[in-house]
Amino acid sequence: MNSLHHWLDCRFVRGALSAYIDGEAAAAGARIEAHLTGCAACRGLAHALRLQARAIEAFPAEEDPPAGFVSRVMDRIGAAEAETAPAAPAVRTLRLAPAAALAAVTVVIALAFWVIVSRGPAPVIPPIQHPPTVAQEQERAPKRIAQNTPHLVPAPAPALAGVGKPAPNQPVSGPTAPKAPPAQEYRDLGRSYEDEGQLDDALKEYAAARDRGGSELARVDVARVYEKTGRTADALDELMQVAFAEVDDQRWEPLSVD
Amino acid sequence: MMNRAEMDRPADIADLDIVRRCLAGERDAFAELVRRHQRAVFGVAARMLDNRDEAEDAAQEAFVRAYSALATFRGESDMRTWLVRITTRLCIDLLRARRRRPEVFLDDQTSEPADGGWESDVTERHSIVRAIAELPPHYKAAIVLRHLQHMSYSEISASLGIPLATVKTHLRRARRILQSRLRPPSAEADEAVS
């Protein structure tokens, strides 16, 4: 593992370590354990967090209140009941005087009428510029692979296979539209291109994964290809975005946060 | 100490019986509920507020609120969990309200843990108490619920009324703050690093 990958892995692990020691990071558990095996610094941090937990848990969870606590609570309940009779803990009911209820209903009706009138005619919705359909994406990827690396993939790319092809006039948005392939599939496709040295195509697929809400790893993929193609500044830009996203999440926040 | 399995179980039959009696108008039955859970409620308030007088006041208020809301207790969760939830939220409100006031720490009043080990180090205990006391209210609540009430992340999420991801973030940041304020872990951590 090179130093960049190690650095990124450290950042990931340190972000997840707190949940990991609580047994609440099952999905990332294997990755974290693998990293801890080879990273003394992160292993030390994990150990320190466990010590911290042990120190806190040494304090008693339960504690005897001062003598007479129960009677003071009951006195307080009695006083509260006296103030707000009839007694709690009755089921809460809405009791309005008839005149108040009538006034409330009138206000609600008036508000509803005002909202309806003030809306005016329905707005005209401009046509939406749809992104490429899944079918277009599906056709595009294998074609490019076939063109660029005909010895590799004569059939549709496995990562995109199985996604239903919509009818020609089928809408691509709305609740019935087929789902776009998950970002991971674009990453897999990009990896295939990258392994074959088709860096431009790999970059397109990784960028598609990134733009479709893929994890930070998709951005790292993009950065790696930039690095390979000599676009160091672009690579750094991508990595800075990863780094700042993480820093923003973990920055020191003093007492102003709650 | 209550484990998670106990927390996940539905309300104790005795607790449900007390609730039924209270709702039927038998107010004194509530005293039994207070007796059963006073240590847990006061313990949470004491950890959250770091002041015994304020903790007692908060614990009393928590029981008063619980009594008023008893009709909403559906028995799907443990009574103790429900009371701890009320207490924690109340303490968060109190901590926010007194944020600008000087703190009075409880460290000299807490019961001592068992002898032996580095936990008995007075300086260390003082540091931990002070570091926890200075955490922002929600962070402190997450730490108390996690480490002293042994709640899962989803239980903390429900108790504090915040998303699960926020629980993770609160705990991570709280631990980061604690780590930076406590003295560096000594020999044991060094051994792990080396």
Interface residues (C-beta under 8 A of the other chain):
Chain A: G15 L17 S18 A19 D22 E24 A40 A41 R43 G44 A46 H47 A48 L49 L51 Q52 A53 R54 A55 I56 E57 A58 F59 P60 A61 E62 E63 D64 P65 P66 F69 V70 S71 R72 V73 M74 R76 I77 G78 A80 E81 A87 A88 P89 A90 V91 R92 D249 Q250 W252 E253 P254 L255 S256 V257 D258
Chain B: M1 M2 C22 L23 G25 R27 D28 F30 A31 V34 R35 Q38 R39 A40 F42 G43 V44 A46 R47 R52 A55 E56 A59 Q60 E61 F63 V64 Y67 S68 A69 L70 A71 I92 R96 R99 T110 S111 P113 W118 E119 E124 I128 V129 I132 E134 P136 P137 H138 Y139 I143 R146 H147 L148 Q149 H150 S152 Y153 K168 T169 L171 R172 R173 R175 R176 I177 L178 Q179 S180 L182 P185 E188 A189 D190 A192 V193 S194
